[in-house]
Amino acid sequence: MKNNTIFYRVLQLDKNIYGELVTDQSSLQKSIAIWLSGSIISTLAVTTFFKNLVEYLKEVVSQSSSQLPQEAVLDFQTLIIEVEEGFESINNVNSLITTQLFGFINVVVSVLIIFAVLKYFFRRDPNLLFIGIIYGFSSIPILLNAPILFFDSLALQGIVLVATSIFSLVCLGSGLKQVYMLRNIEVILLILFSGFSSLVAM
């Protein structure tokens, strides 16, 4: 199956696509590549969004400095400087690699949690590789964050980031539902539990 066909069918929430992907021997490598690409793009997009947000806050503080107490203005300026320094550290290759490594660990934890919940709570017979493939291909919507790197509208950037994140979860739920014949409420609980538990584990 061609990559553009896979992307289209995943974004279309095709009801059979994940069942076909988990039986394709090349799917694991493709899913890892998709997740890694999406993770890098997402990191850069979020960084761009917060940089623009900081610039916006700097303008607001500058315009409102005469109306605010001097201490509050100094606190805001200090906070903005600290955030900007944090962004500077993200802009090097080593930090980007570290971010992706922690992201990969988080994915592994999420996959293991999904496996455990499917096996011990929902009494299914899960396959770790299948869950990994589903997780990777559900990252396809995250690739749609790429345009954020090329426009400056703060509101539009925020909308795109939220929309792609939600749609990625919808794709993950769709894949798990297809492969393991889950009910909607089981899918919702599984995603919520895996997301919360992986954050706690990190």
N, C-alpha and C positions, 0 to 999 in steps of 0.2 A: 504494500500500500504506500502511495506517495505521501511525503511529509505534509504537503499542502492539503491533501485530502484528509489526513488525520487531524490537522489543525482545524479545518472547517467542521468536521464531524464532532470533534470535542466541543468546540464553541457553540455548535448547534444543539448540544446535549442529545446527540444521537443515542438511541436506546440500546444499540448493539455494539457500539464502538469499543468499549472497554473489554467486553467478552472476547472480541477479536484480538485486541492488543495483548492480553495476557497469554494468548496461545502462540504469539509470534516470537520467535527466538531472538530477533533483533530489538525487541521492545525495551528490554532493560537498559541497554546502552543508550538508546534514544531518550528514554525517560530521564536518565541521569544527565544527559546533555541539555535537555529542556529545562530541568530543574536548575542546573548550574547557570545557564544563560538567564533564566528568569530571576534567579537570586541576585546575580550581578547587576542586571538592569534595575531591579527593585531597589537595591542598595543605593545605586547612583541616583535613581528617581527620588527616593525619600530624602537623600542628602540635598538634592537640588531644591525640593519643596521646602525643607527647613531653612536652607540658606535664603530663599526668597521670603520666607516668613520672618526671619530675623531682620532682613532689609526693611520689610514693611513695618515691623515693630520699631526699628530705629527711626523711621520717618515719623511714626505716631508719637514717640517719646520726644523727638525734636520739636514737633509742632505743638505738643502739649506741655513742654517744659515750663512755660511761664505760668501755667494753671495748676501744676502739681507741686507738692512740697519738694524741696531740694533733696531731702533724704530719699524720697521715693524715686526721683529721677536718677540719683547716683546708684541706687540698688538695681534699677532696670538696666542702666548702662553697664554695670559690673556683670550682671547676668548675661547680657548680650555678648559681652567680650568673652566670657567663659564658653558660651555656646559656639561662638565663632572659632575659638581655639580648638574646640572639640572637632569641628568640621574640618579644620586644617589637617588634623591627624588622620582623618579618614581618607584624605586625598592621595595618600601614598599606596603603593602596591602591597606592601606588607600588611597594612591595616585591612585592605580589601580582602586579601587572602585569609587573614584571621577571622574576619566577619563571615566569610563563606564557610570556613571550617566549623565555627560555632553554629552556623545555620544548618550544616550537614548533620552535626551531632543532634540538633533539635529535631530534624527530620527522622533520624534513626530512632530517637526516643518516641516520637509520635507513631511511627510505623509499628514499633514494638507494643505500644499501648493499644493501638487498633487491633493488632493480632491477639493480644491477651483478652481484650473485651469480646472480640468475636468468638474466641474459643471457649472462654470460661463463663461468660454472661449470656451470650446469644446462642451458644451451643452450635456454632458453625464449625467447618473444617478449613480454617484459613491457611493461606500460603504466603509466607513472608515476601517472596519475590513478586507475587501478584499484587500485594499491597504496595510494595515499592514502585511497581510499574504504574499503578493507579495514581499514587501520590505524585510521581514525576509528571505524568501527562496532565494531571489536574493543575499544573503550574503554567499551562499554556496561556491562560488569561493574563498572567503576570507579565508576559512578553509585551502586552499592550501598554505597559508603562513607558516604553521607549520614547514616545513623542514628548513626554514630560521634559526630557533633556533639551528640547528644542523650542519650547515656548515659555513665556514668563508669567502667564496668568495664574496667580496664586489660587484663586477659587477653582479654576478648571483643573489644575494639578491635584488639588485635594479631592475633587470629585472623581477623577480618574483613579487615584490611588485607592480610595474607598471602594469604588465600583469593581475594580479588578480583584481586590482582595476578597470581596464577597463572592464574586463570580467564580474565583478559584475554589472556594469552599463548596460552592454549589456543584462544581465539576467533580470534586473529591467525593462528595455525597452521592452524586449520580453514578460514579464508578463503583463505589462500594455497594450501592443498592443493586446495580446490575449483576455484579459478579457473585454476591452473597445473598441475593434475594431478600433484602432487608425491607422492613416497613419504614415509612417516612419518619416516624417518631424514633425508631432505632437509629436511623442515619443521623438525625439531629443530635441525639444523646451521645452517639459515638464520636462525632466531630467535636462537640463541646467538651466532652470528657478528655479526649486525646489532646486537644489544644490547651486546656487548663492544666492538665497533668504534666505536659511537656514543658510548660512555662515554669511550673513549680520545680520540676526536676533540674531545670537550668539555673 
